[in-house]
Amino acid sequence: KYPPEVNKITKVGSFMTINYELILSLKPDLIIDYKENVKTQRFAKKNNIKILSLKHKSLKDIYDSIILIGKILNKTDKS
């Protein structure tokens, strides 16, 4: 079960469909995606948005990604 705060986050799409116009309107500092998502990587580069592309081929990859995101966001205590 997700914490209630999750309901306050703007959803910009799903795994297969992403609303790039909405992403631009939110003016993000960083986009976090998966390595195979070349379209989002091109979008970020074209719009000068930092991007972190993560590998998720195994449970270890996912765990490592959680730790890395915690470090980047200065939230290691929560990651």
N, C-alpha and C positions, 0 to 999 in steps of 0.2 A: 504494500500500500504506500502511495506517495504522500508526502507531507502536504497540508492544505495550501502552502505557499506556491506550489506548482500550478495551481489554477489561475494564478495571477500572471503567469508568464505567457507572452504572446507566442502563439504557435505559427511558425513560418512555413510549415509544410509537413510532409511525411518522408519516409525513407525513399520513396520513389518520386514524389512530386514536391518541388520547392518553389515558393513564391519569392522570386528574386526582387521584385519591385517592393514587396513588404520589407525584405531584409534591408534594402537601401533606405527606406523611409525610417527605419529604426536606428540608422547610423551606428552600426556596431564597431567596436574597437577590435574585435577578433571574431572570426568564424572558426568553429571546430567542426571538422567533418572526417570522413573516412578516406583513406588513401586512394581508393578506386574512383572517387567522385571527381573526375576530371572537369566536368562542367562547372562545378562550384569553385574549383581551383582557378579556372579561367576567369570566372565572374569576379572573384576576389582580386585577382591580379589586375584585371581591367579597371576595377573601381578603387584600387589602392587600399584594400582592406587586408589586414594581416590575417593569415589563415594557418591553422594547425591541423594537419592531415594525419590521422592516426590509423594504425594497423590494428585490425580486430580479427585475426585468424584463429586465435586461441583464447582461452580464459586468462592465461598469463598476459597476453597482449592487452586485454580489457583492463585487468588489474593495473598493469603498468600505465595505461592511459589515464586511469582515475588518479593515480599518484602524480603523474605529470601535470594534469589539469589543476590539481590542488596546488602544486608548486607555482604554476604560472599565475593562478588567481590569488596566490598568497592565502590559501585556505587549507594548508596541509593538515590542520587539526580535524577538518571535516572530511578530507579525502581518505 
